[in-house]
């Protein structure tokens, strides 16, 4: 019984092998003929390699002409005179039936399919040359030629096999149909519908390889304008538009290979573009890389994309977890996008440049590129413009050598130009290359001259801010100009942080400008932060420099307070010193409320408005002073209790702010108190309970600040845990 069982298993295995090998039924083909031998010989040579396929196509075309057309030289064509077009088509179909069981891993199958596509294209072109225009039927959209009839014959053999049980047969059948669709310029309407329905059904095939081939074929059909027509003979799941179904596959197919093939074969239209671009977030790294390295370069001028799309593509690509995707995005930005801008800035005599040739470095092109990615918004700290321009400087040494900064450059700054200077300065100084550092030293102005440029643009910014404050109606254009000027000043201050202040004249000049700027009440917050950092750098890193820095900042706080509150007539008699200003601010809260209650019945609406304006001004002065104090505390490392200036600021500014009834003041005061605690372990120990109370009882914003402070304190003073 064991022997018989073994024989049964062997017989089943052999039967299974035969079923796989003979998945396509081969009909009785009759005796071998000279035509069959010649065609089989050509196909045998075609499957060996692709180098000789062009010659084999010409030979096969000669046989087709001998079978399909009246011979012009009977003696030379005598060998095929007994065979007609039908026999030729049947022999070609006979060869292709035998390709279907060839597995995907076998390259001979791909070579034969490629050979078929090339032959059909060549034969169609020759047939169109033979057919005279007057012989063609003008009403016939699809003219009858031997090649068109051969195509119909092959498709009629292959299309029924798209639903075969064997996955290899389905794969080869779908591959042949897709290849024919992509090779020929036109196809019969009736066949088109059959091909469309057959390929749509293969979109749901369980084998990913079959779906890939279906996608390759349908990608061509999607642009034929037939997607909205419904086929009456088709099932519900294949009825409807091709394009809609392909977009659904692009988003939801589990196979990365299918999504990638579709990504590269869908037509570029306004409706498909968002679906194509969202593949930048595909799970598969190769698909994301294909988008940046193949699709986007083929898309044409990037300026046709919306600003949102440009920003997202850069952000997603440059911050991708896959290194190859990041490299592809960087190449796209510094090679393709800059070329799109450079071509529009070339002189007229260079219009005849060779396509693909790298344009000469263009300063205007670089500025336009930065403008196209909205550098004012994307160029802030942590913005994607920083990562993009770093990759640009890294991969374009020609632009590094080309860029120059003369006096005209610094006098007339735009957001894009100053961003070029700031990022170029950062790149050269942080690259660790002595040549680049020498280059930037040669191109940047000396500290004294640079300080003059900083002062000029600071003054312009303050002037713009004051103009906007005096305007009764909003002026969008003026506000936009102010935002751009603020961005320019910020970039100048970032450059100032990297300069060498060993030149005492330049150091004193910058010190004076920063001290005066810090005392300006109109200075925006981000500029204030940078001014404090530059002032800290200019003062030096030693203990004496830190003490001088603290004193200068505290004087600026007092001056800012007096400037803002001095605008109120009721404050004209206030003491000039910072201490009295602080105590007056904290002591005035109760009398103000009492006065309001006392005058409630006899005060007019006008006086009520004045009181409200005064309260707003008090909030403004507190917020501004606390912000300056916060910036200072972030730039010192000394022991708080050993610095009398910091102790004074803590008692007269920070503590009253923490006790304030106004939520914004209380939040910023708590933040400053937390920074003070990092400088004093005793202060941290005393106020840890306060921070815990704010975390448990405060509103959401206060809770966030409190947990950040608690975390920083425990990291700085770990012994407090015990």
Secondary structure, 3 states (H helix, E strand, C coil): CHHHHHHHHHHHHHHHHHHHHCCCCCCCCCCCCHHHHHHHHHHHHHCCCCCCHHHHHHHHHHHHHHHHCCCCCCCCCHHHCCCCHHHHHHHHHHHHHCCCCCCCCCHHHHHHHHHHHHHHHHHHHHHHHHCCHHHCCCCCCCCCCHHHHHHHHHHHHHHHHHHCCCHHHHHHHHHHHHHHHHHCCCCCHHHHHHHHHHHHHHCCCCCHHHHHHHHHHHHHHHHHCCCCCCCCCCCCCCCCCHHHHHHHHHHHCCCHHHHHHHHCCCCCCHHHHHHHHHHHHCCCHHHHHHHHHHHHHHCCCHHHCCHHHHHHHHHHHHCCCCHHHHHHHHHHHHHHHHHHHHHCCCCHHHCCCCCCCCCCCCHHHHHHHHHHCCHHHHCCCCCHHHHHHHHHHHHCHHHHHHCCCCHHHHHCCCHHHHHHHHHHHHHHHHCCCHHHHHHHHHHCCCHHHHHHHHHHHHHHHHHHHHHHHHCCCCCHHHHHHHHHHHHHHHHHHHHHCCCCCCCHHHHHHHHHHHHHHHCCCCCCHHHHHHHHHHHHHHHCCCHHHHHHHHHHHHHHHHHHHHHHHCCCHHHCCCCCCHHHHHHHHHHHHHHHHHHHHHCCCCCCHHHHHHHHHHHHHHHHHHHHHHHHHHHHHCCCCCCHHHCHHHHHHHHHHHHHHHCCCCHHHHHHHHHHHHHHHHCCHHHHHHHHHHHHHHHHHCCHHHHHHHHHHHHHHHHHCHHHHC
